[in-house]
Amino acid sequence: MVTGAFGIYYTLADLAAVRSGTWYFDEKQITGVKLGGILPWEEIAFFFLTSLVVAQSYLLLLPSDLR
């Protein structure tokens, strides 16, 4: 649940950066499939998978009695 919220937050922040011209993607380095014609699917997958990996790592490092 929390990882989904972070994935959505970072995706929306990235979308704002692309729309404002702060961030861009080299068309030669992406597959070409874009959400809404703006964000590459790879970028969105990166944010969701990264937040999931961070959450899982945090849980693995907790003492077993706190899990």
C-alpha positions in Angstrom: 0.0 0.0 0.0 2.7 2.5 1.0 4.9 1.4 -1.9 2.1 2.2 -4.3 1.7 5.6 -2.8 5.3 6.4 -3.2 5.3 5.0 -6.7 2.4 7.3 -7.6 4.0 10.3 -6.0 7.3 9.9 -7.8 5.6 9.2 -11.1 3.5 12.4 -10.8 6.6 14.3 -9.8 8.5 13.0 -12.8 5.5 13.8 -15.0 5.6 17.4 -13.7 9.4 17.6 -14.4 8.9 16.3 -18.0 6.1 18.7 -18.7 8.0 21.7 -17.4 11.1 20.8 -19.5 13.3 20.1 -16.5 13.6 16.4 -17.4 13.5 14.6 -20.7 14.1 11.1 -22.2 16.4 10.2 -25.1 14.1 8.5 -27.6 17.0 6.1 -28.6 17.2 4.7 -25.1 13.6 3.8 -24.4 11.2 1.3 -25.9 8.8 4.0 -27.1 5.8 2.9 -25.1 4.7 5.9 -23.1 1.9 6.5 -20.6 -0.2 9.4 -21.8 2.3 10.0 -24.6 4.7 11.5 -22.0 6.3 9.1 -19.5 8.0 5.9 -20.7 6.7 2.7 -19.0 10.3 1.9 -17.9 10.3 5.1 -15.8 7.0 4.2 -14.1 8.1 0.6 -13.4 11.4 1.9 -12.0 9.6 4.1 -9.4 7.2 1.3 -8.3 9.9 -1.4 -8.2 12.4 0.8 -6.4 9.9 1.7 -3.7 9.0 -2.0 -3.3 12.7 -3.0 -2.9 13.3 -0.3 -0.4 10.3 -1.3 1.7 11.3 -5.0 1.6 14.9 -4.1 2.5 13.7 -2.1 5.5 11.6 -5.0 6.7 14.4 -7.5 6.3 16.7 -5.3 8.4 14.2 -5.0 11.3 14.8 -7.2 14.3 12.5 -10.3 14.0 10.4 -9.3 17.0 9.4 -6.1 15.3 8.3 -7.6 12.0 
